[in-house]
Amino acid sequence: MRSYSDLFRTPEFTPLFLTSALKSAAQTVSGLALGTLVYRATGSPLLSALGMFGPSLAQVLGATTLLSAADRLPPRAALTGIAVTFAAGTAATAAPGLPAWAVLALVLALGLVASLGGGVNWGLLNEILPKDGYLVGRSVFNMMNGITQITGYATGGVLVAVLSPRGTLLVAAALYLASAAGARFGLSRRAPRATGRASVAETWRTNARLLSSGPRRRVYLLLWIPNGLIVGCESLFVPYSPSHAGALFACAAFGMFAGDVTVGRLLPPHVRRRLGIPLLLLLAAPYLLFALRPGLVAAAVCVTVASAGFGASLVQQERLMSLTPDGLGGHALGLHSAGMLTAQGVSAALAGSLARLTGPAGAMPLLAGASMAATLTLALTPVLTPLLTPVWRKSAPASALGKRADARTTAPRLSRP
């Protein structure tokens, strides 16, 4: 699959694309409205960050309990039901007089439902497209997400000012309902990709299998940690510049769009594969400049340049798919999505906590430095491990070596996928 036009000629790609676009618009508009609503009510950067990114915190619970259902549910019914649930939950957060703690509880409950949606959505995309089309297809979805965020945050800022945050949440609920209708009437009925009963035990077994491979585990960590810490920086846009947060979010979305176009469409494969680590470093480095407390224009430039580094996720996802056994695509992509969003939610909470001590401009460089350190550590791990292992063994006491040798001769070998 060589062009974007080939994608849209593929049966069911267009309705899945439009359904996802409506859902992304709803998430963007509702996230900005919730962050503003909670910040106005509490004045807390931490609670504001949780209002916008709190659903991500529940992803870890969903990833350990619900994820085996991603390949065991009919995709059309699952996507429709998830969108309807989000419409109802988002409308509920707009109820007048609802305390901040109740809003956050609803947000976390919706995050638990969302943990299943990623696996269903990306598993269906992987099923609709031929094997060589997934990267191009995912890049189109990422670009759509960037465009939707650019327009969504800009529109959301206007809606918050004109309709109030609660009125904006009702608009988001209507967008979720439109997404549900698109899934129900635009997608064909398909059988589940896997047989058997979904269960917590099966979720744990498949997670353990996917994470048991060293190279696959490293790819997951590269997808989760550096990305998540930078989203923590983004979660501080509202307290950093309450009246211009929508503009900063739009700049971040534009940068992400540019990065995805470059990585997914313009770079040849042999070049793309080499840029995963440099792009992750680019993702973090500009946020170090927030220590200087830049004005709006300089901050917007930093955010735009940094967000081009989100294109690294396409490189890592391509690598993940090449390492994933057949039949586990939906679960593997769901684990990626849930883990990434969990890391983002944890980082948003960490960012809010740091901002209470240092202010938003002080917290962002700390998170960016942590992201760069994590990237370099994971990049160097395959190189350093063979070098350090002989030193460690040589320095170990003879008795310990003997015990390990006994363990190797008596312990059963574990099978690897």
C-alpha positions as CSV (number, residue, x, y, z in Angstrom):
1,M,0.0,0.0,0.0
2,R,1.9,3.0,-1.3
3,S,-0.5,6.0,-1.1
4,Y,-3.2,7.6,1.1
5,S,-5.7,7.2,-1.8
6,D,-5.1,3.4,-1.6
7,L,-6.2,3.5,2.1
8,F,-9.5,5.3,1.4
9,R,-10.3,2.8,-1.4
10,T,-10.0,0.0,1.1
11,P,-13.4,-1.2,2.3
12,E,-14.4,0.1,5.8
13,F,-11.3,2.3,6.2
14,T,-13.3,5.5,5.6
15,P,-16.1,4.8,8.2
16,L,-13.6,3.7,10.8
17,F,-11.6,6.9,10.1
18,L,-14.6,9.2,10.4
19,T,-15.8,7.4,13.5
20,S,-12.3,7.9,15.1
21,A,-12.2,11.6,14.0
22,L,-15.5,12.3,15.7
23,K,-14.3,10.6,18.9
24,S,-11.0,12.5,18.8
25,A,-12.9,15.8,18.4
26,A,-15.1,14.9,21.4
27,Q,-12.1,14.0,23.5
28,T,-10.3,17.2,22.6
29,V,-13.2,19.5,23.3
30,S,-14.2,17.7,26.5
31,G,-10.6,17.6,27.8
32,L,-10.2,21.4,27.5
33,A,-13.6,22.0,29.1
34,L,-12.9,19.6,32.0
35,G,-9.5,21.1,32.7
36,T,-10.9,24.6,32.7
37,L,-14.0,23.6,34.8
38,V,-11.9,21.9,37.5
39,Y,-9.2,24.7,37.5
40,R,-11.9,27.4,37.9
41,A,-13.5,25.4,40.7
42,T,-10.4,24.5,42.7
43,G,-7.5,26.7,41.5
44,S,-5.3,23.5,41.6
45,P,-2.9,22.6,38.8
46,L,-2.9,19.0,40.0
47,L,-6.7,18.7,39.8
48,S,-6.8,20.6,36.5
49,A,-4.3,18.1,35.0
50,L,-6.3,15.2,36.3
51,G,-9.5,16.7,34.8
52,M,-7.9,16.7,31.4
53,F,-5.8,13.5,31.6
54,G,-7.4,11.6,34.5
55,P,-9.0,9.0,32.2
56,S,-5.5,7.8,31.4
57,L,-4.8,6.8,35.0
58,A,-7.6,4.2,34.8
59,Q,-5.9,2.6,31.7
60,V,-3.6,0.5,33.9
61,L,-6.6,-1.1,35.6
62,G,-8.3,-1.8,32.2
63,A,-5.0,-3.2,30.8
64,T,-4.8,-5.8,33.6
65,T,-8.5,-6.8,33.6
66,L,-10.4,-6.1,30.4
67,L,-7.8,-6.2,27.6
68,S,-8.3,-9.9,26.6
69,A,-11.8,-8.8,25.4
70,A,-10.2,-6.6,22.6
71,D,-9.9,-9.6,20.3
72,R,-12.9,-11.4,21.7
73,L,-15.7,-8.9,21.1
74,P,-17.5,-8.1,17.8
75,P,-15.7,-4.8,16.8
76,R,-18.7,-2.9,15.6
77,A,-20.8,-3.6,18.7
78,A,-17.8,-2.8,21.0
79,L,-17.0,0.5,19.3
80,T,-20.6,1.6,19.3
81,G,-21.1,0.7,23.0
82,I,-17.9,2.5,24.1
83,A,-18.9,5.7,22.2
84,V,-22.4,5.6,23.8
85,T,-20.9,5.2,27.2
86,F,-18.7,8.2,26.7
87,A,-21.6,10.3,25.5
88,A,-23.5,9.5,28.7
89,G,-20.6,10.0,31.0
90,T,-19.5,13.3,29.4
91,A,-23.1,14.6,29.6
92,A,-23.1,13.6,33.3
93,T,-20.0,15.7,34.0
94,A,-21.8,18.8,32.8
95,A,-24.5,18.5,35.5
96,P,-24.8,21.8,37.4
97,G,-23.5,21.7,41.0
98,L,-21.6,18.5,40.5
99,P,-18.6,18.7,42.9
100,A,-15.0,18.4,41.5
101,W,-14.5,15.0,43.2
102,A,-17.5,13.5,41.4
103,V,-16.4,14.9,38.1
104,L,-13.0,13.3,38.6
105,A,-14.6,10.0,39.6
106,L,-16.7,10.0,36.4
107,V,-13.6,10.8,34.3
108,L,-11.7,7.9,35.9
109,A,-14.6,5.5,35.2
110,L,-14.6,6.6,31.5
111,G,-10.9,5.9,31.4
112,L,-11.5,2.3,32.4
113,V,-13.9,1.9,29.5
114,A,-11.4,3.6,27.1
115,S,-8.7,1.0,28.0
116,L,-10.7,-1.5,25.9
117,G,-11.4,0.9,23.0
118,G,-7.8,1.2,21.9
119,G,-7.3,-2.5,21.4
120,V,-10.6,-2.9,19.6
121,N,-10.0,0.1,17.3
122,W,-6.4,-0.6,16.3
123,G,-7.0,-4.3,16.1
124,L,-9.8,-3.6,13.6
125,L,-7.5,-1.3,11.6
126,N,-4.9,-4.0,11.5
127,E,-7.6,-6.4,10.3
128,I,-9.0,-4.1,7.6
129,L,-5.6,-3.2,6.1
130,P,-3.0,-5.5,4.5
131,K,0.1,-6.1,6.6
132,D,2.2,-3.6,4.7
133,G,-0.5,-0.9,5.1
134,Y,-0.7,-0.6,8.9
135,L,2.0,2.0,9.3
136,V,0.6,4.2,6.5
137,G,-2.9,3.8,8.0
138,R,-1.8,4.6,11.5
139,S,0.0,7.7,10.3
140,V,-3.2,8.9,8.6
141,F,-5.0,8.4,11.9
142,N,-2.3,10.2,13.8
143,M,-2.5,13.1,11.3
144,M,-6.2,13.2,11.6
145,N,-5.8,13.3,15.4
146,G,-3.4,16.2,15.0
147,I,-5.7,18.2,12.7
148,T,-8.7,17.4,15.0
149,Q,-6.8,18.7,18.0
150,I,-5.7,21.8,16.2
151,T,-9.3,22.7,15.3
152,G,-10.7,21.1,18.4
153,Y,-8.6,23.1,20.9
154,A,-9.2,26.3,19.0
155,T,-12.9,25.6,18.7
156,G,-13.0,24.4,22.3
157,G,-11.5,27.6,23.6
158,V,-14.2,29.6,21.8
159,L,-16.9,27.3,23.0
160,V,-15.7,27.5,26.6
161,A,-15.8,31.3,26.4
162,V,-19.2,31.4,24.7
163,L,-21.1,28.5,26.1
164,S,-19.2,27.9,29.4
165,P,-17.3,24.7,30.2
166,R,-20.5,22.8,30.9
167,G,-22.1,23.8,27.6
168,T,-18.9,22.7,25.8
169,L,-19.2,19.3,27.5
170,L,-22.7,18.8,26.1
171,V,-21.3,19.5,22.6
172,A,-18.7,16.8,23.2
173,A,-21.4,14.4,24.3
174,A,-23.2,15.0,21.0
175,L,-19.9,14.3,19.1
176,Y,-19.6,11.0,20.9
177,L,-23.1,10.1,19.9
178,A,-22.3,10.9,16.3
179,S,-19.2,8.6,16.6
180,A,-21.5,5.8,17.9
181,A,-23.8,6.2,14.9
182,G,-20.9,6.1,12.5
183,A,-19.6,2.9,14.0
184,R,-23.1,1.3,14.0
185,F,-24.1,2.2,10.5
186,G,-20.7,2.5,8.7
187,L,-18.9,-0.7,9.8
188,S,-19.9,-4.1,8.8
189,R,-20.6,-6.9,11.3
190,R,-17.5,-8.9,11.9
191,A,-16.8,-11.9,14.1
192,P,-14.3,-11.6,17.0
193,R,-10.7,-12.0,16.0
194,A,-10.1,-14.6,18.7
195,T,-12.1,-17.4,20.3
196,G,-12.5,-18.2,24.0
197,R,-13.8,-16.3,26.9
198,A,-12.4,-13.0,27.9
199,S,-11.2,-13.0,31.5
200,V,-8.8,-11.3,33.9
201,A,-6.6,-14.5,33.9
202,E,-6.4,-14.5,30.1
203,T,-5.5,-10.8,30.1
204,W,-2.7,-11.5,32.5
205,R,-1.4,-14.5,30.6
206,T,-1.3,-12.6,27.3
207,N,0.3,-9.5,28.8
208,A,3.0,-11.7,30.3
209,R,3.6,-13.4,27.0
210,L,3.9,-10.1,25.2
211,L,6.2,-8.6,27.8
212,S,8.4,-11.7,28.2
213,S,10.4,-10.8,25.1
214,G,13.2,-8.4,25.8
215,P,13.1,-6.6,22.5
216,R,9.3,-6.3,22.6
217,R,9.4,-5.1,26.2
218,R,12.0,-2.4,25.3
219,V,9.7,-1.2,22.5
220,Y,6.8,-0.9,24.9
221,L,8.9,1.1,27.3
222,L,10.0,3.5,24.5
223,L,6.4,3.9,23.6
224,W,5.2,4.6,27.1
225,I,7.7,6.5,29.2
226,P,9.3,9.3,27.2
227,N,5.9,10.1,25.5
228,G,4.1,10.1,28.8
229,L,6.5,12.5,30.6
230,I,6.1,15.0,27.8
231,V,2.3,14.8,27.9
232,G,2.8,15.7,31.6
233,C,4.4,18.9,30.3
234,E,1.3,19.5,28.1
235,S,-1.0,19.0,31.1
236,L,0.4,22.2,32.6
237,F,-0.6,24.4,29.7
238,V,-3.7,25.6,31.5
239,P,-2.0,26.8,34.7
240,Y,1.0,28.1,32.7
241,S,-1.2,30.3,30.5
242,P,-4.9,30.0,31.4
243,S,-6.1,32.4,28.7
244,H,-4.0,30.9,25.9
245,A,-3.9,27.2,26.7
246,G,-6.0,26.4,23.7
247,A,-3.4,28.1,21.4
248,L,-0.6,26.0,23.0
249,F,-2.5,22.8,22.6
250,A,-3.2,23.7,19.0
251,C,0.5,24.3,18.3
252,A,1.3,21.0,19.9
253,A,-1.2,19.3,17.7
254,F,0.2,21.0,14.6
255,G,3.7,19.8,15.5
256,M,2.5,16.3,15.9
257,F,0.8,16.5,12.6
258,A,4.0,17.6,10.9
259,G,6.0,14.9,12.5
260,D,3.5,12.2,11.5
261,V,3.4,13.4,7.9
262,T,7.2,13.4,7.7
263,V,7.7,10.0,9.3
264,G,4.7,8.1,7.9
265,R,4.8,9.4,4.3
266,L,8.0,11.2,3.4
267,L,10.8,9.3,4.9
268,P,12.0,6.0,3.3
269,P,11.9,3.0,5.5
270,H,15.7,2.6,6.0
271,V,15.9,6.3,7.2
272,R,12.7,6.0,9.3
273,R,14.0,3.1,11.3
274,R,17.1,5.1,12.4
275,L,15.1,8.1,13.8
276,G,13.2,6.5,16.7
277,I,15.6,7.7,19.4
278,P,16.5,11.1,17.8
279,L,12.8,11.9,17.5
280,L,12.2,11.0,21.2
281,L,15.0,13.4,22.2
282,L,13.5,16.1,20.0
283,L,10.2,15.5,21.8
284,A,11.7,16.6,25.1
285,A,14.5,19.0,24.5
286,P,12.5,22.2,23.7
287,Y,10.7,21.9,27.0
288,L,14.0,22.6,28.8
289,L,13.6,26.2,27.6
290,F,10.5,26.7,29.8
291,A,12.9,27.2,32.7
292,L,13.4,30.7,31.2
293,R,9.6,31.3,31.4
294,P,9.1,32.2,27.7
295,G,6.3,34.4,26.5
296,L,3.4,33.0,24.4
297,V,5.1,33.2,21.0
298,A,8.4,31.6,22.2
299,A,6.4,29.0,24.1
300,A,4.3,28.2,21.1
301,V,7.5,27.7,18.9
302,C,9.0,25.4,21.6
303,V,5.8,23.3,21.8
304,T,5.4,23.0,18.0
305,V,9.0,21.9,17.4
306,A,8.9,19.4,20.3
307,S,5.7,17.8,19.2
308,A,7.1,16.8,15.9
309,G,9.0,14.2,18.0
310,F,5.7,12.3,18.5
311,G,6.4,10.8,15.1
312,A,8.7,8.4,17.0
313,S,5.7,6.4,18.0
314,L,5.1,5.3,14.4
315,V,8.7,4.0,14.2
316,Q,8.2,2.1,17.5
317,Q,4.7,0.8,16.5
318,E,6.1,-0.6,13.2
319,R,8.8,-2.4,15.2
320,L,6.2,-3.7,17.7
321,M,4.0,-5.2,14.9
322,S,7.0,-7.0,13.5
323,L,7.7,-8.6,16.9
324,T,4.1,-9.6,17.7
325,P,2.8,-13.1,17.1
326,D,-0.1,-13.6,14.8
327,G,-3.5,-13.5,16.5
328,L,-2.4,-11.1,19.2
329,G,-2.4,-7.8,17.2
330,G,-5.4,-6.3,18.9
331,H,-4.2,-7.2,22.4
332,A,-0.7,-6.0,21.6
333,L,-1.9,-2.7,20.3
334,G,-4.3,-2.4,23.2
335,L,-1.5,-2.9,25.6
336,H,0.5,-0.2,23.9
337,S,-2.4,2.2,24.0
338,A,-3.4,1.4,27.6
339,G,0.2,1.6,28.8
340,M,0.9,4.8,26.9
341,L,-2.2,6.5,28.3
342,T,-1.5,5.2,31.8
343,A,2.0,6.7,31.6
344,Q,0.4,10.0,30.4
345,G,-2.1,10.0,33.3
346,V,0.6,9.3,35.9
347,S,2.8,12.0,34.3
348,A,0.0,14.5,34.4
349,A,-0.5,13.7,38.1
350,L,3.3,14.0,38.7
351,A,3.4,17.3,36.7
352,G,0.6,18.8,38.8
353,S,2.3,17.8,42.0
354,L,5.6,19.3,40.8
355,A,3.9,22.4,39.7
356,R,2.6,23.0,43.2
357,L,6.2,23.2,44.4
358,T,8.0,24.8,41.5
359,G,5.3,26.3,39.4
360,P,4.4,25.1,35.8
361,A,7.5,26.7,34.3
362,G,9.7,24.9,36.8
363,A,8.0,21.5,36.4
364,M,8.2,21.3,32.6
365,P,12.0,21.2,32.4
366,L,12.2,18.5,35.1
367,L,9.8,16.3,33.2
368,A,11.7,16.9,29.9
369,G,15.0,16.0,31.5
370,A,13.5,12.8,32.9
371,S,12.1,12.0,29.4
372,M,15.5,12.4,27.8
373,A,17.2,10.3,30.5
374,A,14.7,7.5,30.0
375,T,15.2,7.6,26.2
376,L,19.0,7.4,26.5
377,T,18.8,4.6,29.1
378,L,16.5,2.5,26.9
379,A,18.6,3.2,23.8
380,L,21.8,2.2,25.5
381,T,20.5,-0.9,27.3
382,P,21.1,-3.3,24.4
383,V,24.7,-2.0,24.1
384,L,25.6,-1.9,27.8
385,T,24.0,-5.1,28.9
386,P,26.5,-7.4,27.1
387,L,29.4,-5.3,28.4
388,L,28.3,-5.1,32.0
389,T,27.1,-8.8,32.4
390,P,30.6,-10.3,32.3
391,V,31.9,-7.7,34.8
392,W,29.0,-8.5,37.1
393,R,29.5,-12.2,36.9
394,K,33.3,-11.9,37.5
395,S,32.7,-9.8,40.6
396,A,30.1,-12.1,42.1
397,P,31.1,-14.4,45.0
398,A,32.0,-17.9,44.1
399,S,29.2,-19.2,46.3
400,A,26.7,-17.1,44.5
401,L,27.9,-18.3,41.2
402,G,27.6,-21.9,42.4
403,K,24.0,-21.3,43.5
404,R,23.1,-19.8,40.1
405,A,24.7,-22.7,38.3
406,D,22.7,-25.1,40.5
407,A,19.5,-23.2,39.7
408,R,20.3,-23.4,35.9
409,T,20.6,-27.1,36.1
410,T,17.5,-27.8,38.1
411,A,15.0,-25.1,37.0
412,P,12.8,-25.8,34.0
413,R,13.3,-23.7,30.9
414,L,10.7,-21.1,30.1
415,S,9.4,-21.0,26.5
416,R,9.5,-17.7,24.7
417,P,7.2,-16.5,22.0
